[in-house]
């Protein structure tokens, strides 16, 4: 759900907020912390990207774990019995 919300709400809202600022104001304005509107946008987009990467990594980790568990199951299920002499 968070992935969908990130793609359909957070990203569009972030871009929309920046684009609603008049271009001449955005080009000339500096916020109290010394950043320009374009820098703020880049920082926010970077945060969204980091969050998306974390979500992807968590999903891949779950898939990788499932693959390992399946491999163990198959190895146990189809192991050839050892003949003892």
N, C-alpha and C positions, 0 to 999 in steps of 0.2 A: 504494500500500500504506500509506503514512504517513497519508493522509487517512482511510482506513478504520480504521486503528489509533487515530487521534485521536478519531474519533467513537464507536468501540465499546469502547475500552479507557481511554484517557487521560481523557476527559471523565467517563465513569461512575465511574472510580476516584477522581477528584478530588472529585466530589460525594459518593460513598460515604464517603470519608475524613472529610469534614466532618460528614456526617449521623451518623456513628458516635460522635461526641462528644456526651455528655449536654448537652441544651439549657441547663440551669442553669449548668453548668461553662463552656460556650462563651460564655454571656452575661456571666459574671463574670471570666473569665480574661484575663490580659494576658501575652503572651509576653515573654521577656527583651529583645527588640528594641522593645517598646512597642506591638506590634500585637495586635489581638484576633483570635480565630479567624475571625470573619466577614470581617475585612480581608484575612486570608491567603487565604481562599477567593476573594474578589473579585480579588485579585492573580493567583492561579493561573488563574482563568477568563479574565482579561484576557490573560494570556500565551497561553493556548490560542486565544483569538480572534485575537490578532496572528499566531500561527502559521498558523491557517486562512486568514487574509487573504493572507499571503505565498504560501501554496500556491495559492490561487485566482488571485492576480495572475500567478504563474508559468505557470499553465495558460492563462490568457487571453493572455498574451504569446506563448505558442507558437501558439495559435489565430490570433492577429492576424498573426503572421509568416507562417503558412501561407496566410492570405487574401491578403496582399501578394504572395507568391511566385506564387500561382495567378493573380492579376491580371496580373502580368508575363508569365507563360506565355501567357495568353489574348491579351494585347495583341500578343505576338510571333507567335503562331500564326495569328491572324485579321487581322493588319494588312493593310491594302489596299496593294498595291504602288503606288509612285509612278511615274507616267509622266514620263519626261524628254523634253522637247521640244527 
